[in-house]
């Protein structure tokens, strides 16, 4: 067994038993001891951004990333907004060019909230001057209308033409806002709800009128989740299946009928029905 002296020695603090302890922690000395710092978890990487092909001889490659996801079903998304630069004559004002970042000392253009040398505000792909023609901003670059239509503009699922301006995303396709319409009345849906029947979209009003089952008692639709009864060849809300004379509820009760109207036993032979 260890001696009492040995046990006492093992329980003594290190600065008592180690004669060099003070030298090891002298504040004027450096140490080679390193600490491993645990890295904080990184945030999820951002979704990949499509960058047009920088090659001057090849057109920008198309990519699914060009179609931005709709924030909600069939909500118009602002894309392909056509704009036009505004010309200004030379003046005492000396703005910086948005392209070369140099001072503009002559006439200049204003577009996208910045100023430009007229000769340096050009289509990102074909380099056509945009000084006096319409342009579209896309992927932080500017394009003439022709290049935007060819490389970026989505195609409408109905009229099969390119979409400039607001794009409607619905049924996994893109549409002009005026082309995504009710199959019955032909009115655009806008942000309204729609119903699908046999592959065609219908507005709420036309869907109810054309396809919903109506209660024979109140003539209102029997909607999903409603409790209903099938009787006399018709569909009834459970609260609407009542005696035509005294209006007692006949659900689960024996009943009679006259002129397609349900009657309780008491009024089975009623004349005025």
Protein Blocks (a to p, Z undefined) as FASTA:
>chain_A
ZZfklmmmmmpcfklmpmklmmmmgckbccfbdcddddddddddddddddddfbfkbccd
ddfklpccdfbghiacdehiacddddddddfbdcddfklopacfbdcddeehiacdfklm
ccfklopafklpccddeehiacdfklmmmmmmccdfklopacehjdddeehiacdfklmc
cfklopafkjaccddeehiacdfklmmmmmmccdfklopacdehiacddeehiacdfklm
ccfklopafehiacddeehiacdfklmmcfbZZ
